Amino acid sequence: MKPRHRVSRTAIELLKRFEGYRWQAAELPDGRWTIGYGHTQTARQGAQVSEEDAEALLLYDLIAVAHTVNELTYTPLSQNQFDALCGFTFNIGLDNFRRSSVLKRINEGALIQAACGMELWRKADFEGEWIVIDALVRRRAAEKALFLTPPGGAWVPVPSPVLKPAFDADAREMLPRQAPTPLVTSLEGEKVLVLREGEPAPAPAQPEEDASPARAAAEAVTARLQTLFPDPGETLEIEHPAEPRPQADFAPPITPRVESPPAADQPFVLTHPEEHLGERPFAPREPAFEPDETPGPGLFDAPAPANDTRTATPPDPLGEDPAPFQFPAARPEPAPTRRRTSLLSLVTLAVIGLAFFAGGLFWALNARTGFESGFINPLLVGGLAGLAGVGFFASAVYMLLERLSQAAERD
């Protein structure tokens, strides 16, 4: 059976230091009255109490607190741990302690995690805003230190040369994002007044993060874009040429044209090859060749010598030599071109990449996790989303640069 503890003098002194002594009853904002060391059950207007009676009222209030802690905790506790829990429960209330993760960790046997969970109860409603209170941070630190103090002072040595501490990124959420607000509670008068010390502190500037592969890739892409577009305010415009687009890069196969054989009474006439083989599409048709009417050597005649004037080509009446047959040069077949991605698709892909990267970064920095978070946690999910976003953005930029380089080569 688990032993039952009683509140020691250590817990009483801890509570007296943080509750403060109020010798005259004061009205709370909710209409109730308080007196002594945070006593509210029998406080009324105009009541006064001495320090000895105020301590007796504190011991009376701790009876219910100690009973609740003994009844709800199943893990054996030391006296320091019990005193720290009583001070913690007196401050947050019995109902909040029943629902807190601190009690859950204690019953699981995770006492170190329970001590860390006590530090999360540090906010309060001040002027309609939930802010981290400086005094609550200090109070939670004192309770945590008492909770972790071993009985008899048997501290476990942790030599610095043996165990070098390292930063725990999983506990980053325990750090308040803004400086805790210092408040002062008046202990005089019939009204409880809570005043802020000094002006509200501005939000601290976010420190620059170390260089990462994603940031290096983004800087490289930015440098490349600056070389292509010196003016940052210049928008990307792709001008299309005014001249008509070239004809098809391929030609249909040439189909020979079959003609009927000439009649026996018709003489044999030579014609241009295009009349027999067909015409290449989109090419201007040349006039048909008119054969020379001068009779030449027969098919079975002996070849005439080279200096025979009878077979010399007659001069052109216009004073120009007849040009030989001009066959159109074969057009080289260009390599097939890949289908280019539209500019709107590239911009959409880049926007999706930026959205993934910003969403992953926001999720990793703002998601709250418990101390029992395992392998799947907001940091991992945010990191994967950020890497996917960088990949999408880098792919879009790469395809855009490739498209611009192809356009430059065509020009």
Buried (B, 14 or more C-beta within 10 A) or exposed (E): EEEEBEBBEBBBEBBBEBBEBBBBBBBEEEEEBBBBBBBBEEBEEEBEBEEEBBBEBBEEBBEEBBEBBBEBBEBEBBBBBBBBBBBBBBBBEBEBBEEBBBBBBBEBEBBEBBBBBBBBBBBBEEEEEEBBBBBBBEBBEBBBEBBBBEEEEEEEEEEEEEEEEEEEEEEEBEEEEEBBBBBEEEEEEEEBEEEEEEEEEEEEEEEEEEEEEBEEBBEEBEEBBEEEEEEEEEEEEEEEEEEEEEEEEEBEEEEEEEEEEEEEEEEEEEEBEBEEEBBBEEEEEEEEBEEEEEEEEEEEEEEEEEEEEEEEEEEEEEEEEEEEEEEEEEEEEEEEEEEEBEEEEBEEBBEBBBBBBEBBBEBBBEBEBEBEBEEEBBBEBBBEBBBBBBBBBBBBBEBBBEBBEEEEEEE
